[in-house]
Amino acid sequence: MKIILMAIITLTFVLLSSSIYSKKTMPYIDKKNENNIRNMVQLSYSIVDMFYNKYKKGLLSETAAKKYALELLAQLRYCSAKINYISIVNSQGVSVMHPYIKEIVGTNILSLKDKYGNFFIKDIIKSVQYRRSSFTVYYWTKTYKRNIIKPKLVFNMRFKPWDWILGTALYVENNTIIHNLQEFFTGITSAKKERRSEVRNVITVSYQVLLFWYKKYRQGVLSEKKANEFALDTIKTMRYGKKYNNFIAILNTSGILIVHPYM
């Protein structure tokens, strides 16, 4: 059956909520970066929350719930190159999940420093000590530009029941700063283009979620019925946006609504 994914966006403008990160420390950051990384972590957080609730209801063991959550989040990619990802640490600084650097998983990474000597993992943990989410910044070299240090904007959310701090980051490019300076002085914005980019990333991640559960069925891990149930439950619980109330809906090519969290 062919289906169509829709990201339903409430008619509100997304504004920045920050802690360690601020406009004073990192001026003229592209709002598209802010919104994209926040959306991706929020979607991931809602997925983890869904698995936790299945565990609390006795539908999954806690071990199975954590296993599925980590497997699914490790598969998620976003932005045009499909290389940006979600990683997880706990409040003790132990890496819980990293899709690319698997050798650090289970080890303490508090001593990691960015290219200017900042303990950025400690900053991330500190930023969500008394709040659920935060923005932080650290400096790193791009993989294909070894000698060029770039700032990375990070969005973090802490899932307290399992002590997981979910995060993702995007590099801030020089042309982003120039672009925002132009907007600042001319009043010209690209809100529609930014919104399209956000929706595209949300749909991409939603598709990856459906594909994850389809593969579980094809691999014989789950029955088709159970895989379909998990897929629709996951999509139904996914939320993102400033007010954490934007959601995903699914309909098929005949126009029949398959999933809508409020209908």
C-alpha positions as CSV (number, residue, x, y, z in Angstrom):
1,M,0.0,0.0,0.0
2,K,1.3,3.4,-0.9
3,I,1.2,6.0,1.8
4,I,1.8,9.8,2.0
5,L,3.4,11.4,5.0
6,M,2.4,14.8,6.1
7,A,4.1,17.0,8.6
8,I,1.4,19.1,10.2
9,I,2.7,22.4,11.4
10,T,0.7,24.7,13.7
11,L,0.6,28.3,12.5
12,T,3.2,29.7,14.9
13,F,6.7,31.1,14.3
14,V,9.5,29.1,15.9
15,L,11.7,31.2,18.2
16,L,14.9,30.3,19.9
17,S,15.0,29.1,23.5
18,S,18.6,29.0,24.8
19,S,20.7,28.3,27.9
20,I,24.5,28.1,27.4
21,Y,24.1,29.2,23.8
22,S,23.0,32.8,23.3
23,K,23.1,35.5,20.7
24,K,25.9,37.1,22.6
25,T,28.2,34.1,22.2
26,M,27.1,33.2,18.7
27,P,25.5,36.1,16.8
28,Y,23.4,35.8,13.6
29,I,23.0,32.0,13.7
30,D,20.7,30.7,10.9
31,K,17.3,30.0,12.3
32,K,17.1,27.1,9.9
33,N,19.9,25.4,11.8
34,E,18.2,26.1,15.1
35,N,14.9,24.8,14.0
36,N,16.2,21.7,12.2
37,I,18.4,20.4,15.1
38,R,15.7,21.1,17.6
39,N,13.1,19.3,15.5
40,M,15.3,16.3,15.0
41,V,16.0,15.9,18.7
42,Q,12.4,16.5,19.7
43,L,11.3,13.8,17.3
44,S,13.9,11.5,18.7
45,Y,12.8,12.3,22.3
46,S,9.2,11.5,21.5
47,I,10.3,8.2,20.0
48,V,12.2,7.3,23.2
49,D,9.2,8.4,25.3
50,M,7.0,6.0,23.2
51,F,9.2,3.1,24.0
52,Y,9.4,4.0,27.6
53,N,5.6,4.1,27.8
54,K,5.4,0.6,26.2
55,Y,7.8,-0.6,28.9
56,K,5.7,1.0,31.7
57,K,2.5,-0.6,30.3
58,G,4.1,-4.0,30.3
59,L,4.1,-4.3,26.5
60,L,7.9,-4.5,26.3
61,S,10.6,-5.3,28.8
62,E,12.8,-2.4,29.7
63,T,15.7,-4.1,27.9
64,A,13.8,-4.5,24.7
65,A,12.4,-1.0,24.9
66,K,15.9,0.5,25.2
67,K,17.2,-1.8,22.5
68,Y,14.5,-0.8,20.0
69,A,14.9,2.9,20.8
70,L,18.7,2.9,20.4
71,E,18.5,0.9,17.1
72,L,15.9,3.2,15.6
73,L,17.7,6.4,16.6
74,A,21.0,5.1,15.3
75,Q,19.3,4.9,11.8
76,L,18.0,8.4,11.6
77,R,19.7,10.9,9.3
78,Y,18.6,14.4,8.1
79,C,19.6,17.4,6.0
80,S,20.4,17.2,2.3
81,A,23.5,15.0,2.6
82,K,21.8,12.6,5.0
83,I,24.8,12.4,7.3
84,N,23.6,14.4,10.3
85,Y,22.7,12.1,13.2
86,I,21.5,11.7,16.8
87,S,23.9,10.7,19.6
88,I,23.3,10.0,23.3
89,V,25.3,10.4,26.5
90,N,24.2,10.1,30.1
91,S,24.7,12.6,32.9
92,Q,27.8,10.8,34.0
93,G,29.4,11.4,30.6
94,V,29.2,7.9,29.3
95,S,28.4,7.5,25.6
96,V,25.2,5.6,25.2
97,M,24.9,5.7,21.4
98,H,26.9,7.1,18.5
99,P,26.1,5.8,15.0
100,Y,29.5,6.5,13.6
101,I,32.0,6.2,16.4
102,K,30.8,2.9,18.0
103,E,34.1,2.3,19.8
104,I,33.3,5.1,22.3
105,V,29.9,3.6,23.3
106,G,30.0,2.5,26.9
107,T,33.1,4.6,27.7
108,N,33.3,7.9,29.6
109,I,33.9,10.9,27.3
110,L,33.8,13.8,29.8
111,S,37.5,14.5,29.0
112,L,36.8,15.2,25.3
113,K,37.8,18.7,24.3
114,D,36.9,20.8,21.2
115,K,39.5,22.4,19.0
116,Y,39.8,25.4,21.5
117,G,40.1,23.2,24.6
118,N,36.5,23.4,25.8
119,F,35.1,20.4,27.6
120,F,32.0,20.4,25.4
121,I,30.5,17.1,26.7
122,K,30.6,18.7,30.2
123,D,28.9,21.8,28.8
124,I,26.1,19.6,27.3
125,I,25.5,17.8,30.5
126,K,25.5,21.0,32.5
127,S,23.1,22.7,30.1
128,V,20.3,20.2,30.8
129,Q,20.9,19.7,34.5
130,Y,18.0,21.9,35.5
131,R,16.0,22.1,32.3
132,R,14.8,19.6,29.7
133,S,16.5,21.1,26.7
134,S,19.2,23.5,25.7
135,F,21.4,24.9,22.9
136,T,25.2,24.6,23.2
137,V,28.2,25.4,20.9
138,Y,31.5,23.8,20.4
139,Y,34.3,24.0,17.7
140,W,35.4,21.2,15.4
141,T,37.1,20.7,12.1
142,K,35.0,19.6,9.2
143,T,36.0,16.1,7.8
144,Y,36.8,17.4,4.4
145,K,38.4,20.7,5.6
146,R,40.9,19.4,8.1
147,N,42.6,22.8,8.7
148,I,39.4,24.8,9.1
149,I,37.7,25.1,12.5
150,K,34.0,25.7,12.5
151,P,31.5,26.3,15.2
152,K,28.8,23.6,15.7
153,L,25.4,24.5,17.1
154,V,24.0,21.6,19.3
155,F,20.5,21.0,20.6
156,N,20.2,18.7,23.6
157,M,17.2,17.1,25.4
158,R,17.4,15.0,28.5
159,F,15.1,12.0,28.9
160,K,15.2,11.7,32.7
161,P,13.7,8.2,33.2
162,W,16.6,6.6,31.4
163,D,19.1,9.4,32.0
164,W,19.7,9.9,28.3
165,I,20.8,13.2,26.8
166,L,19.9,13.2,23.2
167,G,21.7,15.7,20.9
168,T,22.5,16.6,17.3
169,A,24.6,19.4,15.8
170,L,25.1,21.4,12.6
171,Y,28.1,23.4,11.4
172,V,27.6,27.1,11.2
173,E,29.1,28.4,7.9
174,N,30.5,31.8,7.2
175,N,27.9,32.4,4.5
176,T,25.2,31.7,7.1
177,I,26.5,34.7,9.1
178,I,26.7,36.9,6.0
179,H,23.2,35.8,5.0
180,N,21.8,36.7,8.4
181,L,23.6,40.1,8.4
182,Q,21.9,40.8,5.1
183,E,18.5,39.9,6.6
184,F,19.3,42.0,9.6
185,F,20.0,45.2,7.6
186,T,17.5,44.7,4.8
187,G,14.6,43.0,6.5
188,I,14.6,40.3,3.7
189,T,13.9,36.9,5.1
190,S,13.7,33.4,3.7
191,A,11.1,32.0,6.1
192,K,9.3,30.0,3.5
193,K,12.4,28.3,2.3
194,E,13.5,27.5,5.8
195,R,10.1,26.1,6.6
196,R,10.3,23.8,3.5
197,S,13.7,22.6,4.7
198,E,12.3,21.8,8.2
199,V,9.3,19.9,6.8
200,R,11.5,18.0,4.4
201,N,13.7,16.8,7.2
202,V,10.8,15.8,9.3
203,I,9.3,13.8,6.5
204,T,12.7,12.2,5.8
205,V,13.0,11.0,9.4
206,S,9.4,9.8,9.4
207,Y,10.1,7.7,6.3
208,Q,13.2,6.2,8.0
209,V,11.0,5.3,11.0
210,L,8.6,3.4,8.8
211,L,11.5,1.7,6.9
212,F,13.0,0.6,10.2
213,W,9.9,-1.3,11.2
214,Y,9.4,-2.7,7.7
215,K,12.9,-4.1,7.9
216,K,12.1,-5.7,11.2
217,Y,9.2,-7.5,9.5
218,R,11.3,-8.5,6.5
219,Q,14.1,-9.8,8.7
220,G,11.6,-12.0,10.6
221,V,12.1,-10.2,13.9
222,L,8.5,-9.1,14.1
223,S,5.3,-10.3,12.4
224,E,3.8,-8.0,9.8
225,K,1.0,-7.1,12.2
226,K,3.3,-6.2,15.1
227,A,5.7,-4.3,12.8
228,N,2.8,-2.2,11.4
229,E,1.5,-1.6,14.9
230,F,4.9,-0.3,16.1
231,A,5.4,1.8,13.0
232,L,2.0,3.6,13.3
233,D,2.4,4.0,17.1
234,T,5.8,5.6,16.6
235,I,4.6,8.0,14.0
236,K,1.5,8.8,16.1
237,T,3.6,9.9,19.1
238,M,6.2,11.9,17.2
239,R,6.2,15.7,18.1
240,Y,8.4,18.7,17.3
241,G,8.4,22.5,17.1
242,K,8.7,25.3,19.6
243,K,5.6,24.3,21.5
244,Y,6.3,20.6,20.9
245,N,2.9,20.2,19.3
246,N,3.6,19.7,15.6
247,F,2.9,16.1,14.4
248,I,2.9,13.7,11.6
249,A,-0.1,12.3,9.7
250,I,-0.3,9.5,7.1
251,L,-2.8,8.9,4.3
252,N,-2.7,6.5,1.4
253,T,-2.9,7.3,-2.3
254,S,-6.7,6.8,-2.2
255,G,-6.9,9.7,0.3
256,I,-7.8,7.5,3.2
257,L,-6.3,8.7,6.5
258,I,-4.2,6.1,8.2
259,V,-2.6,7.9,11.1
260,H,-3.6,11.2,12.8
261,P,-2.8,11.6,16.5
262,Y,-5.9,13.7,17.1
263,M,-8.5,12.1,14.8
